[in-house]
Every structure is written in C-alpha cells, then in structure tokens.
Amino acid sequence: MNRVYNFSAGPAVLPEEVLKEAAGDMLDYKGSGMSVMEMSHRSQVFQDIIDEAEADFRELLSVPDNYKVLFLQGGASQQFAAVPMNLMKNKVADYIITGNWAKKAYEEAVKYGDAKPVASSADDNFSYIPDCSDLPIRENADYVYICENNTIYGTKFHTLPDTKGKNLVSDVSSCFMSEPVDVSKYAVLYGGVQKNIGPAGLVISVIRDDLITEDVLPGTPTMLSWKTQADKGSLYNTPNCWAIYVCGLVFKWLKKNGGLEAARERNEKKAALLYDFLDNNSLFKGTVRRADRSLMNVPFITGDKELDVEFVKEAAANGLVNLKGHRSVGGMRASIYNAMPYEGVEKLVGFMKKFAVEH
Ligand SMILES: *Cc1c(COP(=O)(O)O)cnc(C)c1O
C-alpha cells in the first residue's frame, strides 16, 4: 500500500481511520452478514445508521431544533435549482457572485424568477470577497445567496453579509464542518459532502423548518420539494446509503477528535504554515487578498506557467498529488480539508522550499 498526500479539491482526502473502519465493515456490517451497500434502506440497521449520522451531525454543528437536516442526492448543483423552487415566493432573489459556483447558482435561479447579482468580485478574477455591509438588497427579496467558501478561488466569507433581515442561503460545500458555525444566522445552508466530509453523491441541507412548505413553484419535481424529503426523513426514495454511512463514520471521527472547535484549530494551524511560507518566500505567491483567505483551498502561483507545470509534476513524483490549480486561476491549489494531516502540509512546504532553492 502506498498512500499519498492528496490535495484534491474534491472528491477529496478522507480520514485513514475511517477508510479502515469502512473496509473492516465491508463484508459484514455489525453482524448483519452484509455490507451497508447491500442492505435495504427500509431496514432497521440502516435506519439506525441514518438516525445516528443525523444526531452526530446536529451535535457537532449545534443545529437548533427548528432546523431540519436532509440527506439528499444530486449534489450541491441540484440545490442550485431546489433553492429557488422552494424559496421564491415573490420570485425575487439577490445573489452575491464570488466565483464559478455562485455564478452557476445564480444562472439556475434566473430560470425561475428575478434573480439579481447585488455584489461581485469578478472585476479582479474573484480574488477577494466584496464588501457586503450595505448591499442594495431588495425589499421583496425572498433570500440572499452566497457561496461561503470559494473552492476554486480560495476565498471565504469571514463575515456573513448584512442581508437586511432577509433569509440567508449559503453553499458551504468546501468549508462544511471545518469550524463551528452559528446555524441560526442562516435560513438554509447546504453542501456537497465530497469536499470536506465524505464520498461523492450526497448533499446535506440544513433548512429552517418554517421554510419547508407545500408552497413551492409550480412544476417543482416531487423529489426537489424539501417538504417531500423532510416528511419522509430523507427516505422518500432510496438515498445514497453508502455515503450517509461513511459520513456517519466521519462524524464519529470528528467527535472523537474534539469536535469542530478542535477541527478549526487544526485547520488554522495547517493553513498558517502554508500561508506563512507563501508570504515569506521569493518564488511562490498566494493569489487571494489576505483578509479573505480560505482555510481550506489555497491557490498559489510562481508567475511562470512552465515552472508551475514542472512543480506539479515533481510534487506528484514526491507523493504530493492533485496540486494543479483550476483552469480559471491557473498555477497550483492545495486543498487542505479536515482529513489532511498537518504532516501533509509540512511535507508540501518542505518540498516547496526545496523547489524554490533549485529554481
Ligand atoms: C464542488 C462544489 C459544488 C458542486 O458540487 P456537486 O456536488 O458536484 O454538484 C458546488 N459548490 C461548491 C462551493 C463546490 O465546491
């Protein structure tokens, strides 16, 4: 076996302990004589798995009782449509455009109503978070939408926008459970789990319960109505049983390691190591305004495209893989999610130092 340090933006690294546990359960989950992938989603064994996953998720994030937690399919991208379908009572929504994912969500919402960008950082290739302290939020806006951590550009909202009392909807895919959050500040938060929590194919949506109603846009598919899913405890149809199970294991791992406060400390320590190096060396530099830097996705460049390619290649040969940046930023990107150990970032920085001396 030859495990690498995997800096992929998603699907991404999972805790080794969790992978081993899943492997151990593979042929016989807790005496059921079968794997979680083979069992009925209507069985008591699976009901216990999803119930426990939800309970641990609620505990970790301190989810208030008046919020529902839904385990859904279709990825974060499916929620781009589900959000307007379930929330656009006035057919008016204000979007803050901080990158590709926010833009895609906005473009989806345009299909259903009057969605409008009220702020954007497109003017500087999304390298910063715009000032959102006094936005022209419309009086009749059904919600204000953000992508809280911008996976591609490496920016993060460290302060939530002033929505002027309107419901805040946030895509937290790439910062989900990386630190504690005050759920009560959101109307809806949701994320694909394949960035920071589990295997691909599952999105977890946390929705204030007064927003879960039958009053959805005409033509909303049954499956995309949050009410359908909430009424059936995320088991209206066959859910992604495997991903829910693995997420459950990850929640136990997070709890065992001190919960989200401790996760934040570990993530801050890892990010500081990498950012300090970026700020103090002559070859590599970060591409994001300091105040808006993400703890999870760290894009950087050398300024020389050929050297960037060489770096990515040599890093991979040294067991540091998936460091190529997204094409819209270029250069490199290190995603250092919860499951990336400190040693992985240490090894990366060590390799960068060596590379800088040699080039
Ligand atoms: C990856 C990502 C998505 C898309 O997720 P899918 O599950 O592939 O639909 C959406 N938003 C953010 C912030 C992402 O990082």
The ligand as an ORCA input file, in Angstrom:
! r2SCAN-3c Opt
* xyz 0 1
  C     -17.868     21.270     -5.680
  C     -18.791     22.383     -5.395
  C     -20.092     22.400     -5.917
  C     -20.621     21.346     -6.842
  O     -20.861     20.175     -6.147
  P     -21.570     18.926     -6.862
  O     -21.815     18.037     -5.693
  O     -20.589     18.387     -7.836
  O     -22.799     19.412     -7.503
  C     -20.909     23.455     -5.564
  N     -20.483     24.429     -4.762
  C     -19.230     24.443     -4.238
  C     -18.812     25.557     -3.350
  C     -18.349     23.421     -4.554
  O     -17.112     23.434     -4.042
*
